[in-house]
Amino acid sequence: MPTAHSSLPMPDTIETARDADLFRKVTWRLMPILFISYIVAYIDRVNIGFAKLQMLDDLHFSAAVYGFGSGVFFVGFLLFEVPSNLILYRVGARVWIARIMVTWGVISMLTLFVKTPAAFYTMRFLLGAAEAGFLPGVVYYLTQWYPKHRHGRVISLLITAAAAGGVVVGPLSGWMMDVFTDVGSLRNWQWLFLLQGIPALIVGAAVFLGLADSPRKAKWLSEAELERLLTIVEADRSGTHQRARIRDAFGESKVWLLGSVLIALNLGIYAVVFWTPTIIKAAGFVHYRTIGLISAIPYLASGVAMLLLGRSSDRFGERRWHIAGACIVGAVGLVFSVIFAGRLFFSIAGIVLATAAFIGATPLVWALASNFMKDRAAAAGFALMNALAALGGLFGPYLMGLAQDLTGNTAVSMLGVAACAVAGSLIVLLLPTPRRLADEQAPRFNPDAGGSRQVTDHSRTQ
């Protein structure tokens, strides 16, 4: 079955078993530190869901205040995502990713001093601004090391760190909330922000010291390995007619469509993850450690879903139907959790299904986007998509909090998010099919060019 992103490779660029060993070496060198970085980022982003269990009572915040504060994090994303990624393109991944991590670690720790809603909103906004550019920057960075037919699995592997972070943040936060109750002059939620902000500083230093900005600066590659890696990646990039200018990223309709799909996915993800501890506590579980352990279950399922969907998508060379199908499954999970809201097992099963589907589909959206852009356009385009995705992260938790205050439950919001997920499945199917995309990227014969072969970029007319 033809892939959605490949053209026929020249004989000297067909991958061999030795090439597989080369990319395995690259993966083992890059992914551990990037994987850990994303785990730390995700923990600092969502630990507010556990801090809420005590923080709201201490500060007398309403559910709507919490929901808006959780979501305003993504306003910082929205405003600073594109500038951050363009700076990364200019100064290099090593320096900029390290800067991002150190900054968000400091801001996360300073959140312990919050006393008022305004201060809460400010710190969440600053945390989002600090983290802006991290995920799209790392995705762009990885596309410099791998050909497109490997993007699905490698980006899935990276974003599996979000699931790993979710698995870690639940038990770790529950343990911290129990152990650090009224220790010293700080409340347990304050200890949570302080202790979970420190790893970002440590990992940020490791990124600065251990990451190479590009394959050409990787001293751990031999000359022969570097030459072969560049041959494969550059042949892959030159085989398609992707846009390479910054303004092309903003003018590419496919980028906006994929950003809309990410909005739908993030609505589902963050409407659930910021409220899962609250839902579990409302079911009658009072011990923070128990709440943390149960809240890890959706993330375990998400990790499995990402790996399976990534491998399946790469194997069949198909992205659109994988993403659309996951959106539908996630919507079904949300509806299921609403219907069986009074029965803990079935309600949690619905949340697990929805979280796994929405998070599992996210890497495939990024992999699909790599078909349309390269160089500065890719840096800007990935950031634009993540900025759009931030709208889902903003409105998801806020709508949940508003519904909780107005109706006493979150059912209406959950059903609305499910409807958006269905819309996301329809949007992704508007993108070109694999056969159509391959046909658009094929060289065209121009009879006015003296019989020579001319390449026409049909993607500009879509």
BAMARBA-607057 format. One line per field, with one value per residue (C-alpha): residue number from 1; residue in one letter; x, y, z. Coordinates in pm, whole numbers, plus 50000, padded with zeros to 5 digits. Last residue first. Example, Ala and Ser with C-alpha at 12.3 -4.5 7.8 and 13.67 -1.06 7.14 Angstrom:
pos	(2 1)
code	(s a)
xx	(51367 51230)
yy	(49894 49550)
zz	(50714 50780)
***
This chain:
pos	(462 461 460 459 458 457 456 455 454 453 452 451 450 449 448 447 446 445 444 443 442 441 440 439 438 437 436 435 434 433 432 431 430 429 428 427 426 425 424 423 422 421 420 419 418 417 416 415 414 413 412 411 410 409 408 407 406 405 404 403 402 401 400 399 398 397 396 395 394 393 392 391 390 389 388 387 386 385 384 383 382 381 380 379 378 377 376 375 374 373 372 371 370 369 368 367 366 365 364 363 362 361 360 359 358 357 356 355 354 353 352 351 350 349 348 347 346 345 344 343 342 341 340 339 338 337 336 335 334 333 332 331 330 329 328 327 326 325 324 323 322 321 320 319 318 317 316 315 314 313 312 311 310 309 308 307 306 305 304 303 302 301 300 299 298 297 296 295 294 293 292 291 290 289 288 287 286 285 284 283 282 281 280 279 278 277 276 275 274 273 272 271 270 269 268 267 266 265 264 263 262 261 260 259 258 257 256 255 254 253 252 251 250 249 248 247 246 245 244 243 242 241 240 239 238 237 236 235 234 233 232 231 230 229 228 227 226 225 224 223 222 221 220 219 218 217 216 215 214 213 212 211 210 209 208 207 206 205 204 203 202 201 200 199 198 197 196 195 194 193 192 191 190 189 188 187 186 185 184 183 182 181 180 179 178 177 176 175 174 173 172 171 170 169 168 167 166 165 164 163 162 161 160 159 158 157 156 155 154 153 152 151 150 149 148 147 146 145 144 143 142 141 140 139 138 137 136 135 134 133 132 131 130 129 128 127 126 125 124 123 122 121 120 119 118 117 116 115 114 113 112 111 110 109 108 107 106 105 104 103 102 101 100 99 98 97 96 95 94 93 92 91 90 89 88 87 86 85 84 83 82 81 80 79 78 77 76 75 74 73 72 71 70 69 68 67 66 65 64 63 62 61 60 59 58 57 56 55 54 53 52 51 50 49 48 47 46 45 44 43 42 41 40 39 38 37 36 35 34 33 32 31 30 29 28 27 26 25 24 23 22 21 20 19 18 17 16 15 14 13 12 11 10 9 8 7 6 5 4 3 2 1)
code	(q t r s h d t v q r s g g a d p n f r p a q e d a l r r p t p l l l v i l s g a v a c a a v g l m s v a t n g t l d q a l g m l y p g f l g g l a a l a n m l a f g a a a a r d k m f n s a l a w v l p t a g i f a a t a l v i g a i s f f l r g a f i v s f v l g v a g v i c a g a i h w r r e g f r d s s r g l l l m a v g s a l y p i a s i l g i t r y h v f g a a k i i t p t w f v v a y i g l n l a i l v s g l l w v k s e g f a d r i r a r q h t g s r d a e v i t l l r e l e a e s l w k a k r p s d a l g l f v a a g v i l a p i g q l l f l w q w n r l s g v d t f v d m m w g s l p g v v v g g a a a a t i l l s i v r g h r h k p y w q t l y y v v g p l f g a e a a g l l f r m t y f a a p t k v f l t l m s i v g w t v m i r a i w v r a g v r y l i l n s p v e f l l f g v f f v g s g f g y v a a s f h l d d l m q l k a f g i n v r d i y a v i y s i f l i p m l r w t v k r f l d a d r a t e i t d p m p l s s h a t p m)
xx	(49456 49643 49977 49978 50001 50372 50462 50781 50901 51027 51181 50998 51092 50937 50598 50503 50528 50540 50458 50683 50482 50392 50025 50001 50150 49898 49608 49715 49764 49425 49426 49295 48920 48920 49095 48800 48545 48727 48765 48389 48339 48582 48388 48069 48248 48360 47999 47893 48162 48061 47697 47792 48022 47812 47653 47474 47619 47940 48030 47943 48176 48457 48423 48401 48724 48904 48838 48849 49219 49359 49149 49268 49625 49586 49585 49922 50043 49951 50119 50435 50450 50400 50667 50941 50819 50819 51171 51300 51031 50657 50370 50447 50563 50201 50102 50360 50232 49872 49991 50149 49808 49605 49708 49640 49279 49218 49383 49209 48866 48899 49031 48755 48491 48641 48645 48270 48213 48400 48263 47893 47703 47844 47740 47583 47842 48143 48001 47955 48320 48437 48228 48391 48736 48649 48532 48850 49062 48893 48960 49328 49381 49171 49392 49738 49811 50140 50015 50316 50373 50011 50011 50334 50210 49863 50006 50265 50020 49746 49980 50092 49734 49621 49885 49775 49413 49525 49740 49436 49367 49711 49689 49345 49469 49772 49555 49334 48969 48816 48437 48340 48386 48758 48780 48606 48831 49146 49021 48943 49260 49303 48951 48873 49244 49248 48911 48955 49311 49190 48940 49196 49448 49204 49174 49553 49545 49301 49508 49826 49642 49538 49901 49917 50055 50325 50403 50478 50771 50924 51005 50692 50715 50764 50856 51164 51400 51313 51364 51692 51800 51716 51874 52191 52229 52222 52467 52716 52686 52738 53045 53194 53132 52843 52909 53036 52684 52724 52631 52333 52190 52191 52360 52217 52424 52532 52236 51987 52143 52114 51745 51706 51828 51623 51309 51363 51321 50965 50807 50942 50821 50483 50395 50527 50276 49996 50092 50072 50391 50513 50689 50515 50137 50061 50390 50351 49993 50016 50359 50230 49931 50157 50395 50114 49939 50233 50416 50146 50061 50426 50448 50144 50305 50630 50440 50466 50827 50760 50466 50696 50944 50678 50498 50812 50987 50840 50927 51304 51467 51725 51606 51245 51346 51425 51090 50913 51132 51045 50678 50679 50882 50770 50576 50688 50772 50458 50246 50411 50366 49992 49960 50148 49930 49600 49691 49804 49471 49278 49454 49712 49980 50318 50347 50336 50700 50809 50635 50786 51140 51089 50925 51231 51484 51299 51252 51614 51737 51510 51657 52024 52024 51768 51962 51983 51795 51541 51485 51406 51148 51001 50963 50808 50545 50449 50448 50090 49899 50119 50076 49702 49744 49819 49491 49324 49412 49336 49001 48906 49027 48834 48527 48556 48553 48864 48860 49241 49277 48973 49084 49442 49353 49226 49336 49703 49620 49484 49755 50001 49900 50164 50456 50411 50386 50708 50895 50778 50868 51224 51256 51164 51398 51687 51614 51524 51841 52120 51908 51716 52027 52177 51854 51865 52212 52116 51823 52069 52285 51981 51937 51736 51686 51880 52127 51848 51660 51347 50998 50799 50681 50438 50098 50235 50153 50000)
yy	(52340 52546 52552 52173 52150 52230 52164 51981 52008 51727 51849 51840 52195 52350 52424 52055 52046 51689 51664 51530 51348 51543 51582 51212 51111 51336 51191 50833 50896 51070 51449 51615 51657 51333 51518 51753 51472 51310 51650 51705 51376 51500 51827 51629 51439 51771 51886 51559 51600 51962 51868 51583 51788 51792 52038 52229 52580 52534 52197 52321 52617 52394 52154 52445 52587 52252 52210 52577 52644 52306 52308 52659 52540 52313 52627 52724 52367 52391 52730 52595 52302 52543 52790 52528 52346 52668 52739 52406 52177 52168 51955 51595 51676 51758 51391 51298 51571 51451 51093 51188 51309 50997 50801 51097 51117 50742 50656 50941 50845 50474 50538 50792 50543 50269 50513 50561 50188 50103 50397 50349 50675 50837 50542 50746 51022 50787 50613 50946 51028 50686 50710 51045 50891 50605 50855 51063 50745 50647 50985 50972 50620 50708 51004 50858 50579 50427 50083 50001 50358 50397 50058 50136 50474 50344 50060 50276 50554 50318 50138 50466 50588 50275 50338 50699 50611 50388 50648 50819 50504 50514 50885 50857 50571 50775 51077 50880 50989 50765 50807 50852 51227 51161 50976 51257 51516 51320 51293 51664 51809 51494 51484 51823 51831 51531 51577 51946 51864 51621 51869 52152 51911 51847 52222 52249 51977 52184 52497 52318 52168 52515 52618 52999 53027 52769 52936 53262 53093 52971 52604 52457 52092 51963 51603 51397 51662 51578 51204 51256 51489 51236 50935 51108 51296 50972 50805 51092 51108 50734 50739 51034 50860 50982 51050 51400 51505 51857 51764 51565 51883 52078 51799 51729 51634 51945 52173 51886 51769 52122 52127 51785 51921 52242 52055 51804 52086 52186 51873 51943 52302 52258 51956 52112 52392 52139 51975 52300 52479 52600 52277 51960 52013 51723 51634 51256 51239 51504 51373 51016 51129 51344 51056 50803 51033 51215 50898 50740 51078 51145 50804 50895 51225 51037 50833 51161 51082 50722 50837 51094 50815 50572 50810 50994 50684 50701 51069 51031 51082 51319 51667 51561 51504 51873 51981 51749 51880 52237 52155 52005 52275 52586 52741 52600 52941 53105 52826 52864 53241 53202 52957 53199 53491 53304 53192 53543 53682 53408 53501 53338 53187 53143 52774 52879 52987 52624 52594 52924 52804 52471 52648 52866 52583 52368 52634 52746 52387 52352 52676 52601 52248 52306 52569 52949 53029 52746 52762 53135 53045 52789 53042 53305 53049 52922 53255 53378 53051 52876 53157 53125 52753 52804 52997 52654 52547 52895 52895 52558 52650 52977 52792 52530 52808 52916 52944 52950 52657 52471 52513 52405 52075 51857 52123 52034 51703 51854 52122 51839 51867 52095 52028 51652 51695 51890 51638 51351 51554 51605 51236 51141 51401 51268 50904 50977 51127 50870 50556 50687 50781 50436 50270 50493 50362 50000 50036 50184 49874 49660 49859 50166 50251 50571 50436 50285 50617 50624 50615 50887 50877 51075 50920 50574 50337 50000)
zz	(49737 49478 49655 49690 49313 49321 48958 48876 48518 48296 47972 47638 47546 47856 47702 47704 48087 48213 48584 48863 49136 49450 49360 49271 49606 49782 49584 49653 50025 50052 50074 50392 50437 50637 50920 50952 50986 51277 51443 51422 51609 51874 51900 51970 52248 52398 52409 52575 52841 52901 52958 53194 53419 53737 53983 53708 53716 53917 53765 53415 53459 53584 53290 53047 53191 53175 52801 52698 52746 52646 52333 52252 52308 52006 51793 51939 51883 51516 51480 51645 51405 51116 51227 51268 50956 50753 50875 50735 50594 50544 50408 50490 50844 50929 50906 51168 51399 51362 51413 51745 51879 51799 52109 52338 52219 52204 52536 52718 52579 52658 53009 53076 52962 53179 53473 53434 53397 53716 53916 53848 53893 53580 53362 53082 53122 53110 52802 52624 52691 52570 52253 52175 52223 51986 51724 51754 51735 51411 51257 51350 51212 50909 50823 50892 50647 50534 50638 50856 50969 51085 51254 51438 51557 51649 51856 52030 52105 52227 52468 52621 52644 52831 53096 53102 53173 53467 53644 53799 54002 54162 54241 54399 54617 54724 54802 55039 55023 54758 54758 54392 54433 54491 54158 53971 54138 54047 53684 53651 53500 53288 53142 52990 52914 52680 52512 52438 52339 52071 51927 51921 51766 51482 51429 51409 51144 50939 50987 50876 50578 50462 50413 50412 50765 50692 50360 50541 50715 50389 50314 50158 50074 49725 49794 49709 49843 50204 50160 49976 50258 50528 50361 50243 50570 50767 50529 50550 50928 50965 50739 50926 51260 51472 51842 51760 51662 51520 51161 51292 51449 51775 51970 52317 52623 52813 52749 52775 53103 53246 53154 53316 53650 53640 53531 53815 54076 53985 54129 54478 54501 54333 54547 54866 54812 54763 55095 55290 55385 55726 55818 55707 55724 55487 55319 55325 55196 54923 54823 54785 54580 54364 54296 54236 53988 53831 53728 53512 53362 53287 53119 52909 52815 52752 52493 52306 52216 52112 51899 51738 51660 51533 51302 51185 51051 50698 50699 50718 51059 51213 51111 51174 51537 51590 51446 51691 51976 51888 51844 52196 52373 52188 52472 52810 52953 52814 52961 53301 53279 53216 53507 53733 53633 53667 54020 54115 53994 54177 54502 54732 54505 54676 54580 54214 54248 54206 53871 53759 53834 53656 53359 53310 53345 53095 52830 52852 52807 52501 52366 52415 52276 52001 51811 51815 51493 51468 51845 51806 51542 51781 52060 51833 51715 52060 52245 52226 52212 52465 52714 52657 52724 53094 53102 53104 53456 53587 53407 53553 53902 53902 53769 54043 54303 54495 54875 54902 55144 55011 54651 54727 54890 54604 54356 54406 54240 53919 53934 53875 53508 53351 53584 53534 53157 53134 53350 53131 52821 52941 53030 52673 52526 52738 52654 52291 52153 52185 52181 51881 51688 51748 51633 51327 51245 51312 51072 50822 50854 50781 50462 50374 50007 49944 49688 49482 49451 49657 49499 49668 50025 50233 50223 50183 49906 50000)
***
